[in-house]
Amino acid sequence: MNGKFRVTGGCQCGAVRYAVTAPATDLYHCHCSMCRKVHGAVFGTYAVIPQEAFAIEKGQAALALFESSPGILRYFCRNCGCPIYCDTVKPPASRVYTAATLDNGASPGHPPERERHIYAASKSCWYGIDRKLPEVAEF
């Protein structure tokens, strides 16, 4: 990859803008019931990065926080409801951002072998997972 890695993204209404300065170490499609409800979709797609590689460039005040389970902090735009990122409090601390909020379908730069479906045992019964990617019953 030439140059320094940098991708940008934001929420649907544009109130929140962010920049990512490191390629994702993992990319996963989470099928747990919580992620399905948060996204209103059959799964949520997340890119995992070091916390210091993610910066809110605009709209910090527009972010709202919801602790969806102990130690899982979900940040979303309080204007449009768009989920932006999650932090885990328990070690190892990490940041996961919603890869679909990247501008223009930009790639999170993840290694293809690190893409997978997680919590596949919890998937919607009517959705068939593409068998090209590994599946993990839990996380």
Secondary structure, 3 states (H helix, E strand, C coil): CCCCCCEEEECCCCCCEEEECCCCCEEEEECCHHHHHHHCCCCEEEEEECHHHEEEEECHHHEEEEEEECCEEEEEECCCCCEEEEEECCCCCCEEEEHHHEHHHCCCCCCHHHEEEECHHHCCCCCCCCCCCCECCCC
